[in-house]
Amino acid sequence: MDNALSPSPAGEIAGRVASLYVYPIKSCRGISLSQASLTPTGFRWDRNWLIVNSKGRGLTQRVEPKLSLIEVEMPKHAFAQDWEPDNNSNMVVRAPGMDVLMVSLAKPEKIADGVSVWEWFGSALDEGEEASNWFTTFVGKPCRLVRFDSDSETRPVDPNYAPGHFAMFSDMYPFLLISQGSLDALNELLKKPVPISRFRPNILVDGCEPFAEDLWTEILIDNFTFHGVKLCSRCKVPTINQDTGIGGEEPIETLRSFRSDKVLQPQKKPQGKIYFGQNMVLKDGFGDGITKTIEIGDSVFVLGKLSSPTEAAT
């Protein structure tokens, strides 16, 4: 970790990593970390699990906003580099009115076929009947908990934006980066400020101008190069209070006034999209002996950037 903000020949310094987050179960609450282990498909443990309905379709807060009330706890050392679970390692899942659910981190033997999330369709590891009953009771309809089977499945991201890259159960890309400046600029316009949890980023950067991340095509954090591939188009999830599971109109309505495709890229035909954050992929940095982690306080260097949001990939 860097101890001082200082210019580097590597590029323009933009700020520091202020927060890091993983969301082990897709659309459930995140975990704030002091350091995160990197993999080509995202931070370790991020969106490894998915709740599916009776047809195998992944559930998200878009349809089941109460998923925001589900808390996930990983073992104390799960985020340390090279830590491996044993037979006594569990993910702990909690929700209001429910008994605690313990999900073993040992690889399940049962396979769930016909699992789908967005454009992807394949098989996954089934976490068993106890987990199924727990989520069925809480959600109020038949559900199962499945884990991405990285030994037998891959999920390519959109090759038009990042050919050769893969994700697990994240929406589209391995990493989402947002700046504190962007959140602050939004909150100045809102009657009631919203926390960063509404936007579910992996990396929160502080010290840069609002929406500077729109322009970043290549950044360096520690010894790792990330490519900004596409502005993040937002759905209704940011309107859901993550503490109550209750939706509203904001902050999407306010964002529409200055973060829509119509405003940011007036030269293109508008599609009604609203952007907040930058989707990223990890370029390299997995040589032998390299510590595969980034941590709070790491400097963020900009190696490449656009001159205007009108140039940004959407």
MOJOCOR-V6847 format. One line per field, one symbol per residue. ss: DSSP state (H for helix, E for strand, C for the rest). A space follows every 50 residues. Layout:
# MOJOCOR-V6847
ss = ???
This chain:
# MOJOCOR-V6847
ss = CCCCCCCECCEEEEEEEEEEEECCECCCCCEEECEEEEECCEECCCCCEE EEECCCEECCCCCCHHHHHCEEECCCCCCCCCCCCCCCCEEEEECCCCCC EEEECCCCCCEEEEEEECCEEEEEEECCHHHHHHHHHHHCCCEEEEECCC CCCCCECCHHHHCCCECCCCCCCCEEEEEHHHHHHHHCCCCCCCCHHHCC CCEEEECCCCCHHHHEEEEEECCEEEEEEEEEECCCHHHECCCCCCECCC CHHHHHHHHEHHHHCCCCCCCCCEEEEEEEEECCCCCCCCCCEEECCCEE EEEEECCCHHHCCC
